[in-house]
Amino acid sequence: MFLRSAARAALVAALAWALPAHAGDRLTLDDAFARVARTHPELRLFGPRSDERLAELEQAALRPPLRAGLELENALGSGALRGVDGAELTLSLAGVFERGGKLDARRTLAQHRIDALASEREAERLDLLAETARRYLAVAAADARIGLAREDIAQRQRTVGAARQRLQAGASPESVLLTAQAALARAELDEARAVQARDAARQHLAALWGERAPDFELADAALLELPEIEPAPRLAALLDATPELARFTDARRIAEARLQLARTAAAPDLDWQLGVRRLQDGGDTALVAGLSWPLGGARRARPEIRAAEAGLAALEIEREAGGIALYATLVEAHGRYAGARLEVRRLGEDVLPRLARAADAAARAWGAGAASYLESAQLQSEYTAARQRRLEAALEAHRALIELQRLTGQPLLAVGHAPAQGPTP
């Protein structure tokens, strides 16, 4: 099978040693996965993001700072307070006593933001690996089209040779030879276009790991091996565990932590101060202390609490909408896969064998003068078109399978069923 499971990408880190030794070696899909996982900046970006959020956690765990103060009163005045003879000097230490669990709420919020990075990275990783698989599939498809074009060219060349012999023998007009040569030219054009498409697709794939001049060749991809997969309802049961919905779970935890932090604002903090005052006149000292708190804290906290509650409620609706969208995508991809798989199987088992025999029989009949060139050429074109149609159906099935595996992150082979295979294109 071309891509059995997006979940296999969990082994990417262990696959780093399996990279081809040279750029010209055959590249497997696991090689491409490993290169992307090791080098793609969108995945490497999570390292600095993690450090940033760890710093936020460290900052959230800090208590309000203590403040040291020095205050001079009754100095440099007039009369009896002239100079510093009647001055009062106060040395104090002040701070804030947090109430309502603000410290724990801040730490909880910061920790949930760190935890959410895992789901974010997993979702990003699966998206990148799915994109890698699509680009790898595009290169494999171009290789397959080149193979089909070259086989068609070989057949067209044989037809041109037979038409030339019949012209020389006076058994066919020159128009038959010219028509056969035109069909050969079209087949050669198809090959040239496929080669150009392969070069572009290879560049597109290599761009994922930053390579500008790729010269690798792909390992053989069994494009016609399409396994039977689980029914759509069973696959839908896997959606709840996907990173896309897991992100909503993390977002809910963060929203709940923000709501709890907003509620702590209703409990006002206490500002305290403690110090020693020295009276210059007489040299006496005395203890000074103070305590203050803001009024109306609950009223000021209510708007922020309502905003946090509304955000939490909106998140539930967004998760529901996201689940519906994911289910719709899964069902649509499952239908595309099943339809394309059926088409590949029926073309390989029923259509292509008959067309191949008909084309061979028509070619022999034309060579013997029992059939016209148009009959032989038409059957050859139908045979080539059917092979191309089977290839395109197989590619459509693989695209749908990649999407299903991206959505579920699980192996999709139905237990007890072997892959459905058809003749090699």
C-alpha positions as a LaTeX table, in Angstrom:
\begin{tabular}{lrrr}
\hline
Residue & $x$ (\AA) & $y$ (\AA) & $z$ (\AA) \\
\hline
Met1 & 0.00 & 0.00 & 0.00 \\
Phe2 & 1.27 & 3.47 & $-0.83$ \\
Leu3 & 0.51 & 4.95 & 2.62 \\
Arg4 & $-0.87$ & 2.61 & 5.26 \\
Ser5 & $-1.23$ & 5.04 & 8.14 \\
Ala6 & $-0.48$ & 8.61 & 9.06 \\
Ala7 & 0.08 & 7.20 & 12.55 \\
Arg8 & 3.26 & 5.55 & 11.26 \\
Ala9 & 4.77 & 9.03 & 11.31 \\
Ala10 & 5.15 & 8.64 & 15.07 \\
Leu11 & 8.29 & 6.70 & 14.17 \\
Val12 & 9.76 & 9.62 & 12.26 \\
Ala13 & 12.33 & 10.46 & 14.92 \\
Ala14 & 13.57 & 6.88 & 14.91 \\
Leu15 & 13.73 & 6.87 & 11.12 \\
Ala16 & 16.38 & 9.58 & 10.90 \\
Trp17 & 19.09 & 6.93 & 10.57 \\
Ala18 & 17.26 & 5.41 & 7.61 \\
Leu19 & 17.80 & 8.36 & 5.27 \\
Pro20 & 19.43 & 7.50 & 1.94 \\
Ala21 & 23.20 & 7.60 & 2.11 \\
His22 & 23.40 & 9.62 & $-1.10$ \\
Ala23 & 21.09 & 12.13 & $-2.71$ \\
Gly24 & 20.74 & 9.88 & $-5.75$ \\
Asp25 & 19.48 & 6.87 & $-3.77$ \\
Arg26 & 15.85 & 5.83 & $-4.08$ \\
Leu27 & 13.68 & 7.82 & $-1.73$ \\
Thr28 & 10.96 & 6.04 & 0.21 \\
Leu29 & 7.97 & 7.71 & 1.80 \\
Asp30 & 9.43 & 7.10 & 5.26 \\
Asp31 & 12.63 & 8.83 & 4.12 \\
Ala32 & 10.59 & 11.85 & 3.09 \\
Phe33 & 8.72 & 11.79 & 6.41 \\
Ala34 & 11.99 & 11.71 & 8.34 \\
Arg35 & 13.49 & 14.60 & 6.36 \\
Val36 & 10.44 & 16.79 & 6.89 \\
Ala37 & 10.19 & 15.96 & 10.60 \\
Arg38 & 13.86 & 16.72 & 11.10 \\
Thr39 & 14.21 & 19.92 & 9.12 \\
His40 & 10.87 & 21.66 & 8.53 \\
Pro41 & 10.83 & 25.06 & 10.29 \\
Glu42 & 7.17 & 24.83 & 11.28 \\
Leu43 & 8.02 & 21.86 & 13.49 \\
Arg44 & 11.31 & 23.30 & 14.76 \\
Leu45 & 9.39 & 26.41 & 15.74 \\
Phe46 & 7.76 & 24.52 & 18.61 \\
Gly47 & 11.10 & 24.43 & 20.45 \\
Pro48 & 11.27 & 28.21 & 20.94 \\
Arg49 & 7.50 & 28.28 & 21.60 \\
Ser50 & 7.94 & 25.75 & 24.37 \\
Asp51 & 10.76 & 27.79 & 25.89 \\
Glu52 & 8.59 & 30.89 & 25.68 \\
Arg53 & 5.69 & 29.27 & 27.50 \\
Leu54 & 7.97 & 27.74 & 30.12 \\
Ala55 & 9.21 & 31.27 & 30.80 \\
Glu56 & 5.58 & 32.40 & 31.07 \\
Leu57 & 4.98 & 29.64 & 33.64 \\
Glu58 & 8.00 & 30.75 & 35.61 \\
Gln59 & 6.76 & 34.32 & 35.54 \\
Ala60 & 3.22 & 33.28 & 36.54 \\
Ala61 & 4.60 & 31.46 & 39.60 \\
Leu62 & 6.19 & 34.66 & 40.94 \\
Arg63 & 4.49 & 36.39 & 43.83 \\
Pro64 & 4.10 & 40.19 & 43.83 \\
Pro65 & 7.47 & 41.78 & 44.60 \\
Leu66 & 8.33 & 43.37 & 47.94 \\
Arg67 & 9.04 & 47.09 & 47.85 \\
Ala68 & 11.53 & 48.90 & 50.08 \\
Gly69 & 10.85 & 52.57 & 50.77 \\
Leu70 & 12.56 & 55.55 & 52.34 \\
Glu71 & 10.46 & 58.60 & 53.24 \\
Leu72 & 11.57 & 61.99 & 54.62 \\
Glu73 & 9.02 & 64.35 & 56.21 \\
Asn74 & 9.04 & 67.73 & 57.97 \\
Ala75 & 12.37 & 68.80 & 56.47 \\
Leu76 & 13.63 & 71.94 & 54.72 \\
Gly77 & 10.57 & 73.91 & 55.80 \\
Ser78 & 10.25 & 77.24 & 57.58 \\
Gly79 & 10.24 & 78.31 & 61.17 \\
Ala80 & 10.73 & 75.42 & 63.54 \\
Leu81 & 10.93 & 73.03 & 60.58 \\
Arg82 & 13.81 & 74.87 & 58.96 \\
Gly83 & 16.62 & 72.51 & 57.95 \\
Val84 & 16.38 & 68.93 & 59.21 \\
Asp85 & 16.17 & 69.51 & 62.94 \\
Gly86 & 12.49 & 68.45 & 63.02 \\
Ala87 & 12.69 & 65.89 & 60.23 \\
Glu88 & 11.09 & 62.45 & 60.38 \\
Leu89 & 12.76 & 59.61 & 58.46 \\
Thr90 & 10.78 & 56.44 & 57.72 \\
Leu91 & 12.25 & 53.16 & 56.41 \\
Ser92 & 9.52 & 50.76 & 55.23 \\
Leu93 & 8.88 & 47.42 & 53.56 \\
Ala94 & 5.67 & 46.98 & 51.55 \\
Gly95 & 4.02 & 44.27 & 49.53 \\
Val96 & 0.76 & 42.81 & 48.25 \\
Phe97 & $-1.13$ & 39.92 & 49.80 \\
Glu98 & $-2.97$ & 38.20 & 46.93 \\
Arg99 & $-6.41$ & 36.86 & 47.70 \\
Gly100 & $-8.82$ & 34.58 & 45.84 \\
Gly101 & $-6.23$ & 32.08 & 44.56 \\
Lys102 & $-4.70$ & 34.37 & 41.95 \\
Leu103 & $-1.30$ & 32.68 & 42.10 \\
Asp104 & $-2.72$ & 29.20 & 41.51 \\
Ala105 & $-4.99$ & 30.50 & 38.74 \\
Arg106 & $-2.05$ & 32.11 & 36.92 \\
Arg107 & 0.04 & 28.97 & 37.21 \\
Thr108 & $-2.83$ & 26.77 & 36.00 \\
Leu109 & $-3.39$ & 28.98 & 32.95 \\
Ala110 & 0.31 & 28.96 & 32.05 \\
Gln111 & 0.54 & 25.19 & 32.51 \\
His112 & $-2.49$ & 24.55 & 30.27 \\
Arg113 & $-0.90$ & 26.73 & 27.59 \\
Ile114 & 2.20 & 24.53 & 27.76 \\
Asp115 & 0.12 & 21.35 & 27.60 \\
Ala116 & $-1.73$ & 22.65 & 24.53 \\
Leu117 & 1.54 & 22.81 & 22.60 \\
Ala118 & 1.59 & 19.01 & 22.33 \\
Ser119 & $-1.74$ & 18.91 & 20.49 \\
Glu120 & $-0.76$ & 21.88 & 18.35 \\
Arg121 & 2.49 & 20.22 & 17.35 \\
Glu122 & 0.80 & 16.88 & 16.65 \\
Ala123 & $-1.81$ & 18.53 & 14.45 \\
Glu124 & 0.87 & 20.49 & 12.60 \\
Arg125 & 2.98 & 17.34 & 12.22 \\
Leu126 & 0.11 & 15.32 & 10.76 \\
Asp127 & $-0.74$ & 18.13 & 8.36 \\
Leu128 & 2.86 & 18.31 & 7.19 \\
Leu129 & 3.17 & 14.56 & 6.83 \\
Ala130 & $-0.08$ & 14.45 & 4.86 \\
Glu131 & 1.25 & 17.19 & 2.59 \\
Thr132 & 4.49 & 15.21 & 2.23 \\
Ala133 & 2.49 & 12.14 & 1.23 \\
Arg134 & 0.52 & 14.15 & $-1.33$ \\
Arg135 & 3.69 & 15.55 & $-2.91$ \\
Tyr136 & 5.32 & 12.13 & $-2.86$ \\
Leu137 & 2.21 & 10.76 & $-4.55$ \\
Ala138 & 2.48 & 13.46 & $-7.22$ \\
Val139 & 6.03 & 12.33 & $-8.07$ \\
Ala140 & 4.97 & 8.68 & $-8.10$ \\
Ala141 & 2.02 & 9.56 & $-10.35$ \\
Ala142 & 4.32 & 11.34 & $-12.80$ \\
Asp143 & 6.61 & 8.29 & $-12.86$ \\
Ala144 & 3.61 & 6.06 & $-13.60$ \\
Arg145 & 2.42 & 8.36 & $-16.38$ \\
Ile146 & 5.88 & 8.29 & $-17.93$ \\
Gly147 & 5.76 & 4.50 & $-17.90$ \\
Leu148 & 2.34 & 4.45 & $-19.56$ \\
Ala149 & 3.48 & 6.97 & $-22.18$ \\
Arg150 & 6.60 & 4.97 & $-23.01$ \\
Glu151 & 4.63 & 1.77 & $-23.43$ \\
Asp152 & 2.19 & 3.63 & $-25.67$ \\
Ile153 & 5.12 & 5.04 & $-27.66$ \\
Ala154 & 6.52 & 1.54 & $-28.17$ \\
Gln155 & 3.16 & 0.33 & $-29.49$ \\
Arg156 & 2.77 & 3.39 & $-31.72$ \\
Gln157 & 6.26 & 2.84 & $-33.13$ \\
Arg158 & 5.34 & $-0.72$ & $-34.05$ \\
Thr159 & 2.18 & 0.60 & $-35.71$ \\
Val160 & 4.17 & 3.18 & $-37.69$ \\
Gly161 & 6.55 & 0.45 & $-38.84$ \\
Ala162 & 3.67 & $-1.76$ & $-39.97$ \\
Ala163 & 2.00 & 1.18 & $-41.76$ \\
Arg164 & 5.24 & 1.96 & $-43.59$ \\
Gln165 & 5.58 & $-1.64$ & $-44.74$ \\
Arg166 & 1.97 & $-1.70$ & $-45.95$ \\
Leu167 & 2.52 & 1.58 & $-47.82$ \\
Gln168 & 5.61 & 0.21 & $-49.52$ \\
Ala169 & 3.67 & $-2.91$ & $-50.43$ \\
Gly170 & 0.83 & $-0.81$ & $-51.79$ \\
Ala171 & $-1.65$ & $-2.25$ & $-49.28$ \\
Ser172 & $-2.36$ & 1.07 & $-47.49$ \\
Pro173 & $-2.48$ & 4.73 & $-48.55$ \\
Glu174 & 0.00 & 7.30 & $-47.28$ \\
Ser175 & $-2.70$ & 8.82 & $-45.05$ \\
Val176 & $-2.56$ & 5.73 & $-42.81$ \\
Leu177 & 1.20 & 6.21 & $-42.27$ \\
Leu178 & 0.75 & 9.92 & $-41.58$ \\
Thr179 & $-2.07$ & 9.22 & $-39.11$ \\
Ala180 & 0.07 & 6.63 & $-37.31$ \\
Gln181 & 2.98 & 9.07 & $-37.15$ \\
Ala182 & 0.69 & 11.77 & $-35.71$ \\
Ala183 & $-0.50$ & 9.33 & $-33.02$ \\
Leu184 & 3.15 & 8.55 & $-32.22$ \\
Ala185 & 3.93 & 12.26 & $-31.93$ \\
Arg186 & 1.03 & 12.71 & $-29.49$ \\
Ala187 & 2.33 & 9.82 & $-27.38$ \\
Glu188 & 5.81 & 11.38 & $-27.35$ \\
Leu189 & 4.25 & 14.70 & $-26.28$ \\
Asp190 & 2.47 & 12.91 & $-23.42$ \\
Glu191 & 5.83 & 11.49 & $-22.30$ \\
Ala192 & 7.52 & 14.90 & $-22.45$ \\
Arg193 & 4.73 & 16.48 & $-20.41$ \\
Ala194 & 4.94 & 13.68 & $-17.84$ \\
Val195 & 8.71 & 14.11 & $-17.54$ \\
Gln196 & 8.30 & 17.84 & $-17.03$ \\
Ala197 & 5.57 & 17.22 & $-14.45$ \\
Arg198 & 7.82 & 14.75 & $-12.61$ \\
Asp199 & 10.67 & 17.27 & $-12.42$ \\
Ala200 & 8.32 & 19.93 & $-11.06$ \\
Ala201 & 6.74 & 17.51 & $-8.57$ \\
Arg202 & 10.18 & 16.40 & $-7.39$ \\
Gln203 & 11.18 & 20.02 & $-6.79$ \\
His204 & 7.91 & 20.58 & $-4.94$ \\
Leu205 & 8.55 & 17.57 & $-2.69$ \\
Ala206 & 12.18 & 18.45 & $-1.98$ \\
Ala207 & 11.18 & 22.00 & $-1.04$ \\
Leu208 & 9.63 & 20.58 & 2.15 \\
Trp209 & 13.12 & 19.88 & 3.53 \\
Gly210 & 14.82 & 22.82 & 1.83 \\
Glu211 & 16.57 & 21.01 & $-1.02$ \\
Arg212 & 16.95 & 23.16 & $-4.13$ \\
Ala213 & 18.49 & 20.70 & $-6.62$ \\
Pro214 & 17.00 & 17.26 & $-5.97$ \\
Asp215 & 18.34 & 14.31 & $-7.93$ \\
Phe216 & 16.70 & 11.45 & $-6.06$ \\
Glu217 & 14.53 & 8.77 & $-7.59$ \\
Leu218 & 11.52 & 7.32 & $-5.82$ \\
Ala219 & 11.33 & 3.79 & $-4.57$ \\
Asp220 & 8.72 & 1.71 & $-6.34$ \\
Ala221 & 5.23 & 2.77 & $-5.24$ \\
Ala222 & 2.48 & 0.15 & $-5.53$ \\
Leu223 & $-0.15$ & 2.61 & $-6.64$ \\
Leu224 & $-2.70$ & $-0.06$ & $-7.53$ \\
Glu225 & $-2.63$ & $-1.71$ & $-4.09$ \\
Leu226 & $-5.73$ & $-0.35$ & $-2.40$ \\
Pro227 & $-6.77$ & $-2.00$ & 0.87 \\
Glu228 & $-10.30$ & $-2.41$ & 2.08 \\
Ile229 & $-10.92$ & $-0.02$ & 4.97 \\
Glu230 & $-13.33$ & 0.15 & 7.85 \\
Pro231 & $-16.84$ & 1.51 & 7.24 \\
Ala232 & $-17.31$ & 5.25 & 7.67 \\
Pro233 & $-19.27$ & 4.98 & 10.98 \\
Arg234 & $-16.37$ & 3.12 & 12.60 \\
Leu235 & $-13.87$ & 5.64 & 11.34 \\
Ala236 & $-16.07$ & 8.48 & 12.59 \\
Ala237 & $-15.73$ & 7.07 & 16.12 \\
Leu238 & $-11.99$ & 7.82 & 15.92 \\
Leu239 & $-12.47$ & 11.52 & 15.31 \\
Asp240 & $-12.78$ & 12.43 & 19.00 \\
Ala241 & $-9.14$ & 11.44 & 19.53 \\
Thr242 & $-7.78$ & 13.41 & 16.59 \\
Pro243 & $-5.43$ & 16.35 & 17.25 \\
Glu244 & $-7.86$ & 18.75 & 15.55 \\
Leu245 & $-10.51$ & 18.05 & 18.19 \\
Ala246 & $-7.95$ & 17.55 & 20.96 \\
Arg247 & $-7.00$ & 21.17 & 20.41 \\
Phe248 & $-10.53$ & 22.13 & 21.39 \\
Thr249 & $-10.11$ & 20.17 & 24.62 \\
Asp250 & $-6.91$ & 22.05 & 25.37 \\
Ala251 & $-8.57$ & 25.32 & 24.42 \\
Arg252 & $-11.41$ & 24.54 & 26.81 \\
Arg253 & $-8.96$ & 23.97 & 29.66 \\
Ile254 & $-7.27$ & 27.28 & 28.86 \\
Ala255 & $-10.64$ & 29.07 & 28.68 \\
Glu256 & $-11.68$ & 27.58 & 32.03 \\
Ala257 & $-8.38$ & 28.69 & 33.57 \\
Arg258 & $-8.92$ & 32.21 & 32.21 \\
Leu259 & $-12.42$ & 32.23 & 33.68 \\
Gln260 & $-11.06$ & 31.17 & 37.06 \\
Leu261 & $-8.39$ & 33.87 & 36.88 \\
Ala262 & $-11.07$ & 36.46 & 36.05 \\
Arg263 & $-13.11$ & 35.34 & 39.06 \\
Thr264 & $-10.15$ & 35.80 & 41.38 \\
Ala265 & $-10.19$ & 39.50 & 40.53 \\
Ala266 & $-13.41$ & 39.80 & 42.53 \\
Ala267 & $-11.37$ & 39.23 & 45.73 \\
Pro268 & $-9.34$ & 42.44 & 46.23 \\
Asp269 & $-5.67$ & 42.19 & 47.08 \\
Leu270 & $-4.39$ & 43.70 & 50.32 \\
Asp271 & $-1.56$ & 46.24 & 50.18 \\
Trp272 & 0.46 & 46.15 & 53.41 \\
Gln273 & 3.32 & 48.26 & 54.68 \\
Leu274 & 5.58 & 47.94 & 57.70 \\
Gly275 & 8.38 & 50.28 & 58.71 \\
Val276 & 10.40 & 52.18 & 61.28 \\
Arg277 & 10.24 & 55.97 & 61.72 \\
Arg278 & 12.95 & 58.04 & 63.35 \\
Leu279 & 12.16 & 61.48 & 64.76 \\
Gln280 & 15.12 & 63.77 & 64.30 \\
Asp281 & 14.00 & 66.02 & 67.12 \\
Gly282 & 14.81 & 63.90 & 70.15 \\
Gly283 & 16.17 & 60.87 & 68.24 \\
Asp284 & 13.17 & 58.68 & 69.07 \\
Thr285 & 12.02 & 55.80 & 66.84 \\
Ala286 & 8.58 & 54.28 & 66.31 \\
Leu287 & 6.93 & 51.46 & 64.39 \\
Val288 & 4.61 & 52.36 & 61.48 \\
Ala289 & 2.23 & 49.97 & 59.69 \\
Gly290 & $-0.47$ & 50.28 & 57.03 \\
Leu291 & $-3.08$ & 48.18 & 55.26 \\
Ser292 & $-5.21$ & 49.17 & 52.24 \\
Trp293 & $-7.41$ & 47.55 & 49.62 \\
Pro294 & $-9.38$ & 48.73 & 46.60 \\
Leu295 & $-13.14$ & 49.12 & 46.79 \\
Gly296 & $-15.63$ & 47.80 & 44.27 \\
Gly297 & $-13.45$ & 44.91 & 43.11 \\
Ala298 & $-16.37$ & 42.54 & 42.50 \\
Arg299 & $-18.15$ & 45.10 & 40.31 \\
Arg300 & $-15.04$ & 45.76 & 38.24 \\
Ala301 & $-14.39$ & 42.02 & 37.80 \\
Arg302 & $-17.85$ & 41.22 & 36.45 \\
Pro303 & $-17.24$ & 42.35 & 32.80 \\
Glu304 & $-14.10$ & 40.26 & 32.55 \\
Ile305 & $-15.90$ & 37.26 & 34.05 \\
Arg306 & $-18.76$ & 37.61 & 31.54 \\
Ala307 & $-16.28$ & 37.86 & 28.67 \\
Ala308 & $-14.51$ & 34.68 & 29.84 \\
Glu309 & $-17.83$ & 32.84 & 30.19 \\
Ala310 & $-18.89$ & 33.93 & 26.71 \\
Gly311 & $-15.57$ & 32.75 & 25.28 \\
Leu312 & $-16.01$ & 29.38 & 26.95 \\
Ala313 & $-19.54$ & 29.01 & 25.57 \\
Ala314 & $-18.38$ & 30.02 & 22.08 \\
Leu315 & $-15.64$ & 27.41 & 22.28 \\
Glu316 & $-18.20$ & 24.67 & 22.82 \\
Ile317 & $-20.08$ & 25.78 & 19.72 \\
Glu318 & $-16.86$ & 25.95 & 17.71 \\
Arg319 & $-15.97$ & 22.41 & 18.78 \\
Glu320 & $-19.39$ & 21.18 & 17.72 \\
Ala321 & $-19.04$ & 22.91 & 14.35 \\
Gly322 & $-15.53$ & 21.53 & 13.96 \\
Gly323 & $-16.75$ & 18.01 & 14.70 \\
Ile324 & $-19.48$ & 18.31 & 12.08 \\
Ala325 & $-17.02$ & 19.61 & 9.50 \\
Leu326 & $-14.55$ & 16.80 & 10.24 \\
Tyr327 & $-17.28$ & 14.19 & 9.97 \\
Ala328 & $-18.45$ & 15.61 & 6.66 \\
Thr329 & $-14.88$ & 15.57 & 5.33 \\
Leu330 & $-14.37$ & 12.00 & 6.52 \\
Val331 & $-17.59$ & 10.73 & 4.94 \\
Glu332 & $-16.80$ & 12.48 & 1.66 \\
Ala333 & $-13.24$ & 11.11 & 1.57 \\
His334 & $-14.48$ & 7.63 & 2.47 \\
Gly335 & $-16.96$ & 7.73 & $-0.42$ \\
Arg336 & $-14.29$ & 8.92 & $-2.85$ \\
Tyr337 & $-11.94$ & 6.16 & $-1.74$ \\
Ala338 & $-14.57$ & 3.42 & $-2.03$ \\
Gly339 & $-15.67$ & 4.60 & $-5.47$ \\
Ala340 & $-12.14$ & 4.95 & $-6.82$ \\
Arg341 & $-11.11$ & 1.58 & $-5.38$ \\
Leu342 & $-14.07$ & $-0.08$ & $-7.06$ \\
Glu343 & $-13.18$ & 1.57 & $-10.36$ \\
Val344 & $-9.58$ & 0.41 & $-10.16$ \\
Arg345 & $-10.65$ & $-3.15$ & $-9.41$ \\
Arg346 & $-13.28$ & $-3.36$ & $-12.15$ \\
Leu347 & $-11.02$ & $-1.78$ & $-14.75$ \\
Gly348 & $-8.22$ & $-4.19$ & $-13.87$ \\
Glu349 & $-10.39$ & $-7.29$ & $-13.75$ \\
Asp350 & $-13.05$ & $-6.70$ & $-16.39$ \\
Val351 & $-12.18$ & $-3.90$ & $-18.80$ \\
Leu352 & $-8.43$ & $-3.92$ & $-19.43$ \\
Pro353 & $-8.01$ & $-7.65$ & $-20.12$ \\
Arg354 & $-10.76$ & $-7.55$ & $-22.77$ \\
Leu355 & $-9.45$ & $-4.36$ & $-24.34$ \\
Ala356 & $-5.92$ & $-5.79$ & $-24.44$ \\
Arg357 & $-7.11$ & $-8.91$ & $-26.26$ \\
Ala358 & $-9.26$ & $-6.82$ & $-28.60$ \\
Ala359 & $-6.38$ & $-4.48$ & $-29.41$ \\
Asp360 & $-4.02$ & $-7.39$ & $-30.12$ \\
Ala361 & $-6.64$ & $-9.09$ & $-32.31$ \\
Ala362 & $-7.32$ & $-5.87$ & $-34.23$ \\
Ala363 & $-3.60$ & $-5.30$ & $-34.78$ \\
Arg364 & $-3.20$ & $-8.82$ & $-36.16$ \\
Ala365 & $-6.28$ & $-8.43$ & $-38.35$ \\
Trp366 & $-5.00$ & $-5.12$ & $-39.72$ \\
Gly367 & $-1.63$ & $-6.69$ & $-40.47$ \\
Ala368 & $-3.42$ & $-9.47$ & $-42.33$ \\
Gly369 & $-5.63$ & $-7.00$ & $-44.18$ \\
Ala370 & $-8.82$ & $-8.18$ & $-42.45$ \\
Ala371 & $-9.45$ & $-4.91$ & $-40.58$ \\
Ser372 & $-8.88$ & $-1.21$ & $-41.15$ \\
Tyr373 & $-6.21$ & 0.89 & $-39.51$ \\
Leu374 & $-8.89$ & 3.00 & $-37.82$ \\
Glu375 & $-10.30$ & $-0.02$ & $-36.04$ \\
Ser376 & $-6.88$ & $-1.05$ & $-34.76$ \\
Ala377 & $-5.89$ & 2.51 & $-33.76$ \\
Gln378 & $-9.19$ & 3.11 & $-32.00$ \\
Leu379 & $-8.86$ & $-0.04$ & $-29.91$ \\
Gln380 & $-5.26$ & 0.84 & $-29.05$ \\
Ser381 & $-6.34$ & 4.32 & $-27.97$ \\
Glu382 & $-9.19$ & 2.90 & $-25.87$ \\
Tyr383 & $-6.79$ & 0.48 & $-24.18$ \\
Thr384 & $-4.34$ & 3.30 & $-23.38$ \\
Ala385 & $-7.15$ & 5.56 & $-22.16$ \\
Ala386 & $-8.49$ & 2.80 & $-19.89$ \\
Arg387 & $-5.05$ & 2.29 & $-18.36$ \\
Gln388 & $-4.74$ & 6.02 & $-17.77$ \\
Arg389 & $-8.21$ & 6.10 & $-16.27$ \\
Arg390 & $-7.28$ & 3.28 & $-13.89$ \\
Leu391 & $-4.15$ & 5.14 & $-12.84$ \\
Glu392 & $-6.10$ & 8.34 & $-12.22$ \\
Ala393 & $-8.68$ & 6.41 & $-10.17$ \\
Ala394 & $-5.89$ & 4.87 & $-8.09$ \\
Leu395 & $-4.39$ & 8.30 & $-7.49$ \\
Glu396 & $-7.79$ & 9.63 & $-6.42$ \\
Ala397 & $-8.11$ & 6.72 & $-4.00$ \\
His398 & $-4.71$ & 7.42 & $-2.49$ \\
Arg399 & $-5.53$ & 11.11 & $-2.07$ \\
Ala400 & $-8.72$ & 10.17 & $-0.26$ \\
Leu401 & $-6.84$ & 7.63 & 1.88 \\
Ile402 & $-4.24$ & 10.22 & 2.86 \\
Glu403 & $-7.04$ & 12.54 & 3.94 \\
Leu404 & $-8.72$ & 9.78 & 5.95 \\
Gln405 & $-5.47$ & 8.94 & 7.68 \\
Arg406 & $-4.81$ & 12.60 & 8.42 \\
Leu407 & $-8.24$ & 12.90 & 10.01 \\
Thr408 & $-8.09$ & 9.74 & 12.09 \\
Gly409 & $-4.36$ & 9.23 & 12.62 \\
Gln410 & $-5.09$ & 5.49 & 12.70 \\
Pro411 & $-4.40$ & 2.43 & 10.52 \\
Leu412 & $-7.36$ & 1.93 & 8.21 \\
Leu413 & $-6.98$ & $-1.66$ & 7.01 \\
Ala414 & $-10.08$ & $-3.71$ & 7.74 \\
Val415 & $-9.19$ & $-6.83$ & 9.71 \\
Gly416 & $-9.20$ & $-9.99$ & 7.62 \\
His417 & $-9.04$ & $-8.30$ & 4.22 \\
Ala418 & $-6.09$ & $-8.29$ & 1.87 \\
Pro419 & $-5.26$ & $-5.36$ & $-0.39$ \\
Ala420 & $-7.12$ & $-5.28$ & $-3.68$ \\
Gln421 & $-4.62$ & $-5.43$ & $-6.51$ \\
Gly422 & $-4.88$ & $-5.13$ & $-10.23$ \\
Pro423 & $-2.45$ & $-5.59$ & $-13.09$ \\
Thr424 & 0.53 & $-3.30$ & $-13.08$ \\
Pro425 & $-0.03$ & $-0.23$ & $-15.26$ \\
\hline
\end{tabular}
